[in-house]
């Protein structure tokens, strides 16, 4: 295995070779012969001082500088913006320095903050459900969204694989609402087929609408996306690992205290240890990629339902339990963890990390422009 780090190559024999210049690269490629599959990509890797990866997972076969992923602060909802502004000594200058959001941990035991946090979420949810009222959606029912490009590896219909289990879960815990949204390219026949499958299954669930409501939103756009990422209770992300590159919608959702129900893929790989929700499903062996057509729908849907049931229990303890119990709620604990994680997954941190690791530019001084 070849490793690239700080301009040095470590080949499969363990020897470290420092290559300087194209001629030396070509000579080394001739020396190692068929020990690697020669390609333009390999040649480029040899001459680069540093290589960037979109996420840490991809940095493992070759040693790369994997700069963590990010999302912009504009994904925040108005109720959460107002909430953070109420605590200027905790979230100091948070719009310019989003890393200050990690200070939310100081408020974990603050009962007043916990109540305000839940109320901010309820405001967001009411705004979303006002839009969906014609479809019978209610703002006191456990609500999940899957909203993204309808590509096969993203497994859009995974949550609908066992509708009997889904109906049973909904009846047992007080109801479930599922919102689907997304598009497929007109020439993506597999993607459009996924959407038709979802619509067919939704139609088949009509007799269970009292407990289980599922809808597919047409004409998905950024305006609808902003309502969804802040207004649902759970953001569902179930790509087949390890085929997801990032999945930035989840980063916007955690900024608004929305819990994650996700496979171990995309940006979640870097955040999974932070109690931002539940992780389920297939995890490939280290270094294994697998096949994109082996979707593992049966086993991963079963794991999804197990985790979904746990989340429904936690949600209804807050939604329908005494307000006084919210100070000990696991759900609100996780909402706080989500905001804490959002302090890392933002563009301010990403640009600063690029600068430390790669650009190494001096700070810009105002007098330089005078």
C-alpha positions as CSV (number, residue, x, y, z in Angstrom):
1,X,0.0,0.0,0.0
2,X,1.3,3.5,-0.9
3,X,1.0,6.2,1.7
4,X,1.5,9.9,0.9
5,X,2.3,12.3,3.8
6,X,4.1,15.6,3.9
7,X,5.8,15.0,0.5
8,X,7.0,11.5,1.4
9,X,6.0,8.2,-0.2
10,X,6.0,5.0,1.8
11,X,5.8,2.0,-0.6
12,X,4.6,-1.5,0.2
13,X,8.1,-2.6,1.3
14,X,8.0,0.0,4.0
15,X,10.7,2.2,2.4
16,X,10.3,5.9,2.6
17,X,11.1,7.8,-0.6
18,X,11.1,11.6,-0.8
19,X,10.4,12.6,-4.4
20,X,11.3,16.0,-5.8
21,X,10.3,17.0,-9.3
22,X,8.6,15.2,-12.1
23,X,11.7,13.4,-13.4
24,X,12.3,11.7,-10.0
25,X,8.6,10.7,-9.9
26,X,8.9,9.0,-13.3
27,X,12.1,7.2,-12.3
28,X,10.5,5.9,-9.2
29,X,7.5,4.7,-11.0
30,X,9.8,2.8,-13.4
31,X,11.6,1.2,-10.4
32,X,8.5,-0.1,-8.7
33,X,7.1,-1.5,-11.9
34,X,3.9,-3.4,-11.5
35,X,3.8,-3.1,-7.8
36,X,1.1,-0.5,-8.3
37,X,-1.4,0.2,-11.0
38,X,0.0,3.3,-12.8
39,X,-2.5,6.1,-13.5
40,X,-2.6,9.8,-13.7
41,X,-4.1,10.0,-10.2
42,X,-1.2,8.0,-8.8
43,X,1.3,10.3,-10.6
44,X,-0.4,13.4,-9.2
45,X,-0.4,12.0,-5.7
46,X,3.4,11.5,-5.9
47,X,4.1,15.1,-6.7
48,X,1.7,16.8,-4.2
49,X,2.9,18.0,-0.9
50,X,-0.5,17.5,0.6
51,X,-3.7,15.9,-0.6
52,X,-7.2,16.8,0.6
53,X,-10.1,14.4,1.2
54,X,-13.7,15.4,1.6
55,X,-14.0,13.3,4.7
56,X,-11.8,11.3,7.0
57,X,-13.0,7.9,5.8
58,X,-11.5,8.5,2.4
59,X,-8.1,9.4,3.9
60,X,-7.4,5.9,5.0
61,X,-6.2,4.0,1.9
62,X,-3.7,6.8,1.3
63,X,-2.6,9.2,4.0
64,X,-4.3,12.4,3.2
65,X,-4.9,15.7,4.9
66,X,-8.6,15.2,5.6
67,X,-10.1,18.5,6.4
68,X,-13.4,18.1,8.3
69,X,-16.6,19.0,6.5
70,X,-18.7,22.1,7.1
71,X,-22.0,23.9,6.6
72,X,-22.8,27.6,6.5
73,X,-24.5,29.4,9.5
74,X,-27.3,30.7,7.2
75,X,-29.0,27.2,7.8
76,X,-30.1,28.4,11.2
77,X,-33.8,29.1,11.9
78,X,-35.1,32.3,13.3
79,X,-36.3,30.8,16.7
80,X,-32.8,29.3,17.3
81,X,-31.1,32.5,16.3
82,X,-33.2,34.4,18.8
83,X,-32.5,31.7,21.5
84,X,-28.7,32.0,21.0
85,X,-28.9,35.8,21.1
86,X,-30.6,35.6,24.5
87,X,-27.4,34.2,26.0
88,X,-24.6,36.6,24.8
89,X,-22.3,35.6,27.6
90,X,-22.5,31.9,26.6
91,X,-22.7,32.2,22.8
92,X,-20.3,35.1,22.5
93,X,-20.2,36.5,19.0
94,X,-21.5,33.2,17.7
95,X,-22.4,34.4,14.2
96,X,-18.8,35.4,13.5
97,X,-17.3,32.6,15.7
98,X,-19.7,29.6,15.5
99,X,-17.2,27.5,17.6
100,X,-18.7,29.4,20.6
101,X,-21.8,27.2,20.1
102,X,-19.9,24.4,21.9
103,X,-20.5,26.5,25.1
104,X,-24.1,25.2,25.0
105,X,-22.7,22.4,27.2
106,X,-22.6,24.9,30.1
107,X,-26.4,25.1,29.9
108,X,-27.1,21.4,29.9
109,X,-28.5,21.5,33.5
110,X,-30.2,24.9,33.1
111,X,-34.0,24.2,33.3
112,X,-35.0,27.5,31.8
113,X,-32.7,27.0,28.8
114,X,-34.0,23.5,28.3
115,X,-37.6,24.7,28.2
116,X,-36.7,27.5,25.8
117,X,-34.8,25.1,23.6
118,X,-37.8,22.8,23.3
119,X,-40.1,25.8,22.7
120,X,-37.9,27.0,19.9
121,X,-38.1,23.6,18.3
122,X,-41.9,23.6,18.6
123,X,-42.0,27.0,16.9
124,X,-40.1,25.6,14.0
125,X,-42.3,22.5,13.9
126,X,-45.5,24.6,13.9
127,X,-44.2,26.6,11.0
128,X,-43.5,23.4,9.0
129,X,-46.8,21.8,9.9
130,X,-48.8,24.9,9.0
131,X,-47.6,24.2,5.4
132,X,-48.6,20.6,5.7
133,X,-52.0,21.0,7.5
134,X,-54.0,20.1,4.4
135,X,-52.5,16.6,4.5
136,X,-53.6,16.2,8.1
137,X,-50.2,16.6,9.7
138,X,-50.1,17.5,13.4
139,X,-47.4,19.3,15.4
140,X,-47.6,17.0,18.4
141,X,-46.9,13.8,16.5
142,X,-43.4,12.3,16.1
143,X,-42.2,13.5,12.6
144,X,-39.4,12.2,10.4
145,X,-38.0,13.5,7.1
146,X,-36.1,11.9,4.3
147,X,-35.2,14.7,1.9
148,X,-32.4,14.5,-0.7
149,X,-31.5,13.3,-4.2
150,X,-33.3,10.1,-5.0
151,X,-30.2,8.1,-5.9
152,X,-30.4,4.3,-5.4
153,X,-27.4,4.1,-2.9
154,X,-29.3,6.6,-0.7
155,X,-32.0,4.0,-0.3
156,X,-35.1,6.4,-0.3
157,X,-37.6,3.7,0.5
158,X,-35.7,1.9,3.3
159,X,-38.0,3.1,6.0
160,X,-41.0,1.6,4.0
161,X,-39.6,-1.9,3.6
162,X,-41.6,-3.4,6.4
163,X,-44.8,-1.4,6.6
164,X,-46.4,-3.8,9.0
165,X,-43.6,-3.1,11.5
166,X,-43.9,0.6,10.9
167,X,-47.7,0.6,11.5
168,X,-47.2,-1.5,14.7
169,X,-44.6,1.0,16.0
170,X,-46.9,4.0,15.2
171,X,-49.9,2.5,17.0
172,X,-47.8,1.5,20.0
173,X,-46.2,4.9,20.7
174,X,-48.7,7.5,19.6
175,X,-48.3,8.0,15.9
176,X,-45.6,8.6,13.3
177,X,-45.5,11.1,10.4
178,X,-43.0,10.6,7.6
179,X,-42.2,13.3,5.0
180,X,-40.4,12.4,1.8
181,X,-38.9,15.0,-0.6
182,X,-36.4,15.0,-3.3
183,X,-35.8,14.8,-7.0
184,X,-34.2,12.5,-9.5
185,X,-32.7,13.5,-12.9
186,X,-35.2,12.7,-15.7
187,X,-32.7,10.3,-17.2
188,X,-32.0,8.6,-13.9
189,X,-34.4,5.7,-14.3
190,X,-33.4,4.0,-11.1
191,X,-34.0,7.3,-9.1
192,X,-37.4,7.9,-10.7
193,X,-38.2,4.3,-10.0
194,X,-37.4,4.9,-6.3
195,X,-39.9,7.8,-6.2
196,X,-42.6,5.7,-7.9
197,X,-42.0,2.9,-5.3
198,X,-42.4,5.4,-2.4
199,X,-45.6,6.8,-3.9
200,X,-47.0,3.3,-4.4
201,X,-46.3,2.3,-0.8
202,X,-47.7,5.6,0.6
203,X,-51.0,4.8,-1.3
204,X,-51.1,1.4,0.3
205,X,-51.0,2.9,3.8
206,X,-54.2,4.9,3.4
207,X,-56.2,2.7,5.8
208,X,-53.6,3.3,8.6
209,X,-53.6,7.1,8.3
210,X,-54.9,7.7,11.8
211,X,-51.6,6.4,13.2
212,X,-49.2,6.6,10.3
213,X,-49.1,9.4,7.8
214,X,-46.6,9.5,5.0
215,X,-46.5,12.1,2.2
216,X,-44.1,13.0,-0.6
217,X,-43.6,16.7,-1.2
218,X,-43.4,17.7,-4.9
219,X,-41.2,20.5,-6.3
220,X,-38.7,20.2,-3.5
221,X,-36.6,23.4,-3.3
222,X,-34.4,25.4,-0.9
223,X,-37.4,27.1,0.7
224,X,-39.1,23.8,1.6
225,X,-35.7,22.4,2.6
226,X,-35.2,25.2,5.2
227,X,-38.5,24.4,6.8
228,X,-37.8,20.7,6.9
229,X,-34.3,20.8,8.3
230,X,-35.5,22.9,11.2
231,X,-39.0,21.7,11.7
232,X,-39.0,17.9,11.9
233,X,-38.1,15.9,15.0
234,X,-35.7,13.5,13.2
235,X,-33.6,13.9,10.1
236,X,-33.3,10.5,8.4
237,X,-30.1,9.7,6.5
238,X,-29.7,6.1,5.3
239,X,-27.2,5.8,2.5
240,X,-25.4,2.5,2.0
241,X,-22.0,2.9,3.6
242,X,-19.4,3.8,2.4
243,X,-20.9,5.5,-0.7
244,X,-22.0,8.8,0.7
245,X,-19.5,11.6,0.4
246,X,-20.9,14.1,2.8
247,X,-24.6,14.9,3.3
248,X,-24.6,18.5,4.4
249,X,-28.3,18.7,5.1
250,X,-27.7,16.9,8.4
251,X,-25.3,19.6,9.5
252,X,-28.0,22.2,9.0
253,X,-30.4,20.1,11.0
254,X,-28.2,19.7,14.1
255,X,-27.7,23.5,14.1
256,X,-31.4,23.6,14.8
257,X,-31.4,20.9,17.4
258,X,-32.9,18.2,15.1
259,X,-31.8,14.7,16.0
260,X,-30.2,12.3,13.5
261,X,-31.2,8.8,12.5
262,X,-28.4,7.7,10.3
263,X,-26.2,5.0,8.9
264,X,-22.5,5.3,9.6
265,X,-21.7,7.2,6.5
266,X,-20.9,10.7,5.2
267,X,-20.4,13.5,7.7
268,X,-21.9,11.4,10.5
269,X,-18.8,9.2,10.6
270,X,-17.0,12.2,12.2
271,X,-19.9,13.0,14.6
272,X,-21.3,9.6,15.6
273,X,-19.7,9.6,19.0
274,X,-21.5,12.7,20.2
275,X,-25.0,11.5,21.0
276,X,-26.7,13.3,18.2
277,X,-29.3,10.6,17.7
278,X,-29.2,7.0,16.7
279,X,-26.8,5.2,14.3
280,X,-28.0,2.0,12.6
281,X,-27.3,-0.5,9.9
282,X,-24.4,-2.0,7.9
283,X,-20.8,-1.0,8.7
284,X,-18.3,-2.1,6.2
285,X,-15.1,-3.8,7.4
286,X,-12.1,-1.4,7.4
287,X,-10.9,-1.0,3.8
288,X,-13.9,-2.8,2.3
289,X,-16.1,-0.9,-0.2
290,X,-18.6,-3.5,-1.2
291,X,-21.1,-3.2,-4.1
292,X,-23.5,-0.3,-4.6
293,X,-26.2,-2.7,-5.9
294,X,-26.1,-4.8,-2.7
295,X,-28.4,-2.4,-0.8
296,X,-29.0,-4.6,2.3
297,X,-32.6,-3.4,2.5
298,X,-33.9,-6.2,4.7
299,X,-31.2,-6.2,7.4
300,X,-30.8,-2.4,7.5
301,X,-34.6,-1.7,7.6
302,X,-34.9,-4.0,10.6
303,X,-32.1,-2.1,12.4
304,X,-33.7,1.2,11.4
305,X,-37.1,0.2,13.0
306,X,-35.3,-0.8,16.3
307,X,-33.7,2.6,16.6
308,X,-36.8,4.4,15.4
309,X,-38.8,2.8,18.2
310,X,-36.3,4.0,20.8
311,X,-36.5,7.5,19.5
312,X,-40.3,7.5,19.4
313,X,-40.3,6.6,23.1
314,X,-37.9,9.4,24.0
315,X,-39.8,11.9,21.9
316,X,-43.2,11.2,23.5
317,X,-41.8,11.4,27.0
318,X,-41.1,15.1,26.2
319,X,-44.1,15.8,24.0
320,X,-46.8,14.3,26.2
321,X,-45.1,14.1,29.5
322,X,-45.1,16.7,32.3
323,X,-43.2,19.9,31.5
324,X,-41.3,19.5,34.8
325,X,-39.7,16.3,33.5
326,X,-37.9,18.0,30.6
327,X,-34.9,18.8,32.8
328,X,-34.1,15.1,32.8
329,X,-35.1,14.3,29.2
330,X,-32.7,12.3,27.0
331,X,-34.3,13.9,24.0
332,X,-33.3,17.4,25.1
333,X,-29.9,16.2,26.1
334,X,-29.4,15.1,22.5
335,X,-30.7,18.4,21.1
336,X,-28.0,20.1,23.1
337,X,-25.4,17.6,21.8
338,X,-26.6,18.4,18.3
339,X,-25.9,22.2,18.8
340,X,-22.5,21.4,20.3
341,X,-21.6,19.4,17.2
342,X,-22.7,22.2,15.0
343,X,-19.9,24.3,16.5
344,X,-17.5,22.2,14.5
345,X,-19.4,21.5,11.3
346,X,-19.3,25.1,9.9
347,X,-17.4,26.9,7.2
348,X,-15.6,29.2,9.7
349,X,-13.9,26.2,11.3
350,X,-13.2,24.6,7.9
351,X,-11.5,27.7,6.4
352,X,-9.4,28.1,9.6
353,X,-8.4,24.4,9.4
354,X,-7.5,24.8,5.7
355,X,-5.3,27.7,6.7
356,X,-3.5,25.9,9.5
357,X,-3.0,22.7,7.6
358,X,-2.3,24.0,4.1
359,X,-2.5,27.6,3.1
360,X,-0.7,29.1,6.2
361,X,-1.6,32.6,5.3
362,X,-0.9,35.5,7.7
363,X,-3.9,37.2,9.1
364,X,-5.1,40.1,7.0
365,X,-4.5,43.5,8.6
366,X,-6.8,46.5,8.0
367,X,-3.7,48.7,7.3
368,X,-2.9,46.5,4.3
369,X,-5.8,48.1,2.5
370,X,-5.3,51.7,3.7
